[in-house]
């Protein structure tokens, strides 16, 4: 059984402002559970529309930001033999090595989406109504699982 959310419980929007070519950000706000989901991607392999896919979940009540393990996602069509999502550590690692994507690049994109795009635009958009600044995002805990499934010695 699928539960439909009331309009005042869940809000979703595509985030298109100030993005570079190949970048996408989507925000989902779950008002009932006080969670903000941020999904961001950067296209890496245009032929199959494959992207590095980042998921951030911020729990408003606990002030905890969780960053999910990195996923490779295919948008649009599916070719024969092309996975829709690559989530297993060995497969993600093989994809990253094949495309010569470094740990530093992955961290750079991860931080770029969160700090240079979403949080910067939030602070600028809310101006004096916000208690936060670009330099001070307030007190919150971060649990970064970006590389969790790749193992300690990955690249």
N, C-alpha and C positions, 0 to 999 in steps of 0.2 A: 504494500500500500504506500502510495506516495503522498506525503503531506505537503500541501501547498502553503506557502508562507503568506501571511497578510502583508499588504504594502507597508504597513508601519513596523513590521518585524524585520524585513530584509531589503537591502538596497544594493543594486549592482550598477556599476558604470564602467564604460571603457574610458581609459585615461589617455588622451591623445595630445595634450599640450606639451610643448617643449621636448618632444621625443625625436630622436634621430632615426634615419631610415633603418628599417629592420627591427626596431624596438616596439614592443607593446607592453602596456601595463593595464591591468584590470583591478578594480577595487570592489570588494564585496563587503558590505557592512551588515552584520547580523545584530540587529538592535535587541532582540530578545535575550541572546546569550552574551551580549556586549563583546563581540569579537570583530576584528577588522582583518580581512583576508586581502593580501596584495599578491597578485600573480604577475610576474614580469618575465619577458623573454627577449632574447637577442638572436636574430637569425644567423646561423653558422653555415648551413648547407642549402643554398637557394634551390638547387635542382629538386630536392625532395621536401623543401620547405621545413627543414629541421632547425630547431632552435634550442639554445640552453634555456631551461625553464626553472625559474626561482619562485618559491612560495614562501611568503612571510605571513605569520599569524600573530596578531597582537591581541592579547587578552586585556581589555580595559580594566576589569576588576582587579586582577593580580599584577598589572603593569609588567607583563612578561611578553617578550617578543621571541617567537620561535621561528627559526629559519630551517625549512625542510631540506632533506638531502637533494642535491642537484639531480635534475631529470633532463633527458633529451626528449623533446616533443616534436611530433610531425603535425603540421597544420594542413588543412585543406584535404587534398586527395590522398589516397593510399596506393602506392605502386605494389605490385606483387612482391612480397618479401620485405617490405619496408614496415618496420614496427611503428605503431602509433605513439607509444611511449617506451622509452628505454629507462628502466629504473634500477635494475640489478647492478651492483657495484662493478663486477667484471665487465659487463657490457658498456656501462657508462665510461669506465676507464679506457676500454678499447676505442670507443668513439673519440674520446678526447685526445688520445695518442695519435689516432689516424689523422685528425685534423690539427695536430700540433698545438693544442690549446693548453696553456700552462696554468698552474695553480694561481699565479699572480693575476692572470687575465680573468679567471673565474672570480676571484676575490674582488677584482676591480669592477667587473660588471655588477656583482652582488651589491657592493657599496654604492656604486653609481646610481642604481635604481632606487635604493632606499634613501640615501642621504642627499644625493645631488638632484633627484627628481621629486619623489613623493614628499619627503619631509621639508625640503627647501620650498617647494610650491605651497605646502600646507602653511608654513610660517609666513611666507609672503602674502598668501591669499587671505589669511586671518588677521594680519597686521597687529594692531593694538588690542584686538579682541583676544589674542592668544597670550598665554602666560609664558610661552616658550620663544626662543630665538634660534637662529641657525646654529649658533655655538652651544646653546643649552636646550636640549630636548627633554629635560626633566629627568627624574629618577625612574629607571626601568631596568629590568634584567633581560639579558639576551642569552638565548640558548641556540648556538649556531651549529647546525647539523649538516652544513653544506657538503662536507667531505666524509661524513660518518660511514657511509657504505663503501667508500673507496679504500679504507684502511690507512694506517698511520704513515706508511712509507710511499704513498702515492706521490709521484713526481716530486 
